[in-house]
Amino acid sequence: MNFHRQPGLFDLDERAAQLTALGDPLVKLKAEIDFEDFRADLNRVREKERKSNAGAKPFDVVLMFKVLILQHLYNLSDDGLEYQIRDRLSFMRFLGLRMEHRVPDAKTVWVFRERLKALGLVEVLFGRFNEQLARRGYVAKTGQMIDATFIEAPRQRNSREENARIKAGEIPEGWDDDENAPMRRQKDTEARWTKKNHETHYGYKNPIHADAATKLIQDYSVTPAHVHDSQVFEDLLDTETTDAEGHKRPVYADSAYRSEKHEERLADEGMASQIHEKGTRAAPLTEEQTASNRNKSKVRARVEHIFGAQAAMDGHRVRTIGLERARVKVGLLNLAYNMKRLVQLTANEVRRQARRAASPDGIGLPAVA
């Protein structure tokens, strides 16, 4: 065999066909998602008039968006992303690139993401995909789960005095000096320290509202880590969507979200509260309350599947500095998760239809996981 022969078009096509046969997940992702649906929103990135027609043409906006989705699916830095696109045939095929095509470099990826941040487009793109999900029939159906997870940021080595001034909204002494400008650019003054269950966290939080049936994220927020979960509860609450019987969807959350104010709000909205009850040393939970919490957990625990899937993508940390960039990264993480979840849901549906065809009475068919 001649290992030094220049690969031809048919050689690459054969290799791509072999990847498909081996189950390349990006083939299914590309088939299930209408990426062109995002073009109108993404075109805003290019609205700024070019000063000159000289130089290379900018990369297609949909291609660049798909690059960012790859980054979050596979937990890649900007430099690592550029390398993997050049190295992996599956990435190039997903992006519609061939060997002779230009590949976006790390700087280009960074600039494109910064434009999404400046225009506030990540939230728009997330909403656009939810519309696509609804057209496919994946609408909110049953309970709404509200919970949050920590997003770790690069830890800062500041003195106690510097941290105290940062918390007070002040700039520590000397940080504004010209000679400290490079150091200042690496300081995150918006991330915060907090402690939960004897574990220390530094960075941000990702509170989400997800549908209990599909485990698709319907809405999300990004806050500094010290913000209590309950403070964004009402922002994430869906008081409009009803189930198949016309009832407003019940709310599932852990005891951190339970308060008199929240219970009154849910009652006023005609929404069933499935928030865990709290016990105290002076008033421990009764057996009935404990059993009730256990039943609620059977649904509420499904939100942990979402966070577990994101953790498998190593999505619970950011390499960026500042709240606005964290919002972009976390928003893209939630969007990438929803895209991946859609592929799982459609595969489940195909398997279920096959079983239904084999068993016309439908007995014993499991629900979508």
Residue pairs with C-beta under 8 A, 6 or more apart in sequence:
12 89
12 98
12 99
15 89
16 89
16 93
19 27
19 89
19 90
19 93
20 27
24 90
24 93
25 343
26 70
26 90
26 91
26 93
26 94
27 93
27 94
28 343
28 347
29 94
29 339
29 340
29 343
30 94
32 339
32 342
32 343
32 346
33 129
33 132
33 339
33 342
34 132
35 62
35 65
35 66
36 62
37 128
37 129
37 132
38 62
38 65
38 125
38 128
38 129
39 61
39 62
41 121
41 124
41 125
41 128
42 61
42 62
42 64
42 65
42 121
42 125
43 61
44 119
44 121
45 61
45 64
45 112
45 115
45 116
45 119
45 121
46 58
46 61
56 102
59 102
59 104
59 108
59 112
63 95
63 96
63 97
63 104
64 104
64 108
64 109
64 112
65 125
66 94
66 95
67 81
67 85
67 95
67 104
67 109
67 112
68 109
68 112
68 113
68 116
68 332
69 332
69 335
69 336
69 339
70 76
70 81
70 84
70 85
70 91
70 94
70 95
71 78
71 81
71 109
71 332
72 313
72 315
72 329
72 332
72 333
72 335
72 336
73 313
73 336
73 340
74 84
74 313
75 313
75 314
75 315
76 84
77 106
77 319
78 106
78 107
78 109
78 110
79 106
81 106
81 109
82 103
82 104
82 105
82 106
82 109
84 91
85 91
85 92
85 95
85 97
85 103
85 104
86 103
92 98
92 99
92 101
97 103
104 112
113 328
115 121
116 122
116 125
116 328
117 324
117 325
117 327
117 328
122 327
122 328
122 331
122 332
122 335
123 331
125 331
125 335
126 220
126 331
126 334
126 335
126 338
129 335
129 338
129 339
130 218
130 338
133 139
133 216
133 338
133 342
136 342
138 214
138 216
138 342
138 345
139 241
140 211
140 218
140 238
140 241
140 249
141 211
141 213
141 214
141 243
141 244
142 211
142 212
142 213
142 243
142 249
142 250
143 211
143 212
143 213
143 249
143 250
143 251
143 252
143 274
143 299
144 209
144 210
144 211
144 212
144 218
144 237
144 238
144 249
144 250
144 251
144 252
145 209
145 210
145 211
145 212
145 252
145 253
145 299
145 300
145 302
145 303
146 207
146 208
146 209
146 210
146 233
146 236
146 237
146 251
146 252
146 253
146 257
146 303
147 207
147 208
147 229
147 253
147 254
147 300
147 303
147 304
147 307
148 205
148 206
148 207
148 208
148 229
148 232
149 205
149 206
149 208
149 307
149 310
149 316
150 196
150 201
150 203
150 204
150 205
150 206
150 225
150 316
151 203
151 204
151 205
151 206
151 222
151 225
151 316
151 317
151 318
151 326
151 330
152 201
152 202
152 203
152 316
152 317
152 318
153 188
153 191
153 202
153 203
153 204
153 317
153 318
153 320
153 321
153 326
154 188
154 319
154 321
155 202
156 187
156 188
156 191
156 202
158 166
158 172
158 187
161 172
162 172
163 193
165 171
165 172
165 173
166 172
166 189
167 192
171 189
174 180
175 183
175 184
175 187
176 184
185 321
186 321
187 321
188 321
188 322
189 322
190 224
190 322
190 323
190 326
191 202
191 203
191 204
191 224
191 225
191 323
191 326
192 202
192 203
192 224
192 225
192 226
192 227
193 200
193 201
193 202
193 225
193 226
194 200
194 201
194 202
194 225
194 226
195 201
201 225
202 225
203 224
203 225
203 317
203 318
203 326
204 222
204 223
204 224
204 225
204 318
204 323
204 326
204 330
205 222
205 223
205 224
205 225
205 227
205 229
206 220
206 221
206 222
206 316
206 330
206 333
206 334
207 220
207 221
207 223
207 229
207 232
207 236
208 217
208 219
208 220
208 221
208 236
208 303
208 306
208 334
209 217
209 218
209 219
209 220
209 236
209 237
209 238
210 216
210 217
210 218
210 302
210 303
210 306
211 218
212 252
212 299
212 302
213 368
214 341
214 345
214 368
215 302
215 303
215 305
215 306
215 341
216 338
216 341
216 342
216 345
217 306
217 334
217 337
217 338
218 238
219 236
219 238
220 236
220 330
220 331
220 334
221 232
221 235
221 236
222 323
222 326
222 327
222 330
222 331
223 231
223 232
224 323
228 256
229 256
229 257
230 256
230 257
230 259
230 262
233 253
233 257
233 262
234 262
234 265
237 251
237 265
237 269
238 249
239 248
239 269
239 271
240 248
241 248
241 249
242 248
242 249
243 249
248 269
248 270
248 271
248 272
249 271
250 271
250 272
250 273
250 274
251 266
251 271
251 272
251 273
251 274
251 275
252 274
252 275
252 296
252 299
252 300
252 303
253 274
253 275
253 276
253 300
254 275
254 276
254 300
255 275
255 276
255 277
255 278
257 275
258 275
258 276
258 277
258 278
262 273
262 275
263 273
263 275
266 272
266 273
267 273
274 296
274 299
274 300
275 296
276 293
276 296
276 297
276 300
277 285
277 289
277 292
277 293
278 285
279 285
279 289
285 293
306 337
307 316
309 337
309 340
309 341
310 316
310 333
310 334
310 337
313 333
313 336
313 337
315 330
315 333
315 336
315 337
318 325
318 326
318 329
318 330
320 326
320 328
320 329
345 368
348 368
348 369
349 368
352 365
352 366
352 368
355 365
356 362
356 365
359 365
